[in-house]
Amino acid sequence: MQTEGRDIIFEKENLSVIEELTQQVYDLIGNPLSVWAVAATIESLGVRDVDANTDYGFKSVFDLAEEVYKKLKKHIKGKYEEESESEFKLGDVGESFKLFFKHFGMGVLFTMPMISQIVAIIIFEYALWAWFRFNVAQATMIAMGTIGAFIITGGFIQVLGRLVSKYMGETNYYLSWKAIKAVMYFAIPLVLGIAALVFIVNVILPFYPQRMVTIGLTYFILISSMMLSAAVLYASQQKLIILGSILVGTLAVAFGMEVLDWGIYLSQWLGIGITTGSQIIYIIIYYQYKIRSNRQRLFKQSLPNLEVSYYNTYRYFLYGFGYFTFLFVDRILAWSAGPPPPPYIIWFNTPYELGMDWALLSFIFTIALLEFIIHLFSHRIIPAQKKTEIDKLKRFNLYFSSFYSLQLVLLFFVGILSIVLTYYGVEALRVFEDDYPEIRDFFANPITFKVFWMGSIGYLFLVFGLLNSLFFFTMNRPEFVLYSMLAALAVNALTGYICSRVIGFEYAVVGLIAGSITFAAVTGLIGKRFFKHLDYFYYSAY
């Protein structure tokens, strides 16, 4: 007789005698501990050895119990798998596609400021800090100023990302605003102090003409300010404002060049200044409005004291500094390995830079995919955690280990596709070689092609390390990322130095490949353990 709520093993009308017995045993003891438990239950139902032989066709009760035990275990295993599949059904394909288009689109939006600068160079021959007609001396100083800006602000950018996103996640705009100001109180004086120190050192020990250094430091200060304000907007989920401000700044450069006839330096400084100024104005208005509309000034709130804040953020700072140093160390090694005009120790190399910029295009499109992957992970782990019982933790970890493996495969194919499309997309510009000498010059040097292919391979491995890093950051494990990056940076610098000095300056990019492989491998090994024990890392993250 089937009662309501009863777990039915055999879904059919006419059961055999052994199937009926199996159901009876299951109703009494559920999941049996052993064959002996089944045999004892069968005997309690009045079945003797003689009954096992005449009614069921088995020599003894124990032989019958073995058959019943097998049927019960088969049913329980199937039931467990069915429940697990239902438990971890965390979204259908349609929902995943929705998330893909939303967050991959946001990732592409993140790359749009860089793409807008490429378009500006094609249209106007200049952008916020680039110009087709810069000579090597000018390009050297501006490149050094730009690289310095990324490296010096890199740590602060990561700290801003950590603090602002944390408080924004709590909708605490007041503490987010206070955190922004606290970081800026350290960042801005450091930028100005380094600029002053470099200026003074070059006066005492003139590595470059002082006018060149002054120009480079001006770009350094302006780009540093822009990077810091853009970091606040990015962490505040105001990416469209970043793009809009850069477009306005680029138009200001064009206005300074074409209308005011100010020349390239003043025009670009005007453009960067307007970009930064508009970002700062928006940040102030945005946060003041949010704080007042949420009436958050009515509550007494303060940031953790300096020692606690330092402990919570120093790993993020060191990682940001190390990451941007990692991105640019190969350039410094390549530019210092060629035959520079004495007495300059670092001299811009156009073919090398063109190859790296070309490779960077494939990198930024692959980066866009990371936005989707990490949001999909966050979207799935919260409901999975709520559904998972303590005895199903292994299944929880296995599910997300499979999820992780799938994302690695997806990232690999997208990365390869991005490299191929980037190569042939730029190659298509060859049809304009006769009309534009700049395009002809771009394809003239074989070093550009060599650096592109090696740089693309390096960036492909790097993006795997960045994917692992995002998982670690999500679970509040910055130390995993920091130690991996420091190891990768050391390998990058050492390998790049040896290759650029022994083989040729363009082989500095081999350091990027070796460092990226190291970063991907170390974070991958940690990631394997991370997902194997994801329940622990998820629990301990909060």
Secondary structure, DSSP 8 states (H G I E B T S, - for coil): ---TT---S--SSS--HHHHHHHHHHHHHSS-S-HHHHHHHHHHTT--HHHHHHTT--SSHHHHHHHHHHHHHHHHHHHHHHHHHHHT----HHHHHHHHHHHHHHHHHHHHHHHHHHHHHHHHSB-SS-BTT--HHHHHHHHHHHHHHHHHHHHHHHHHHHHHHHHHHTT-HHHHHHHHHHHHHHHHHHHHHHHHHHHHHHHHS-SS-HHHHHHHHHHHHHHHHHHHHHHHHHHTT-HHHHHHHHHHHHHHHHHHHHTS---HHHHHHHHHHHHHHHHHHHHHHHHHHHHHHTTGGGS------HHHHHHHHHHHHHHHHHHHHHHHHHHHHHHTTS---TT-S----HHHHHHHHHHHHHHHHHHHHHHHHHHHHHHHHHHHHHH--GGGHHHHHHHHHHHHHHHHHHHHHHHHHHHHHHHHHHHGGGGGTTT-HHHHHHTT-HHHHHHHHHHHHHHHHHHHHHHHHHHHHHTT-HHHHHHHHHHHHHHHHHHHHHHHHHT-GGGGHHHHHHHHHHHHHHHHHHHHHHHHTHHHHHHHT-
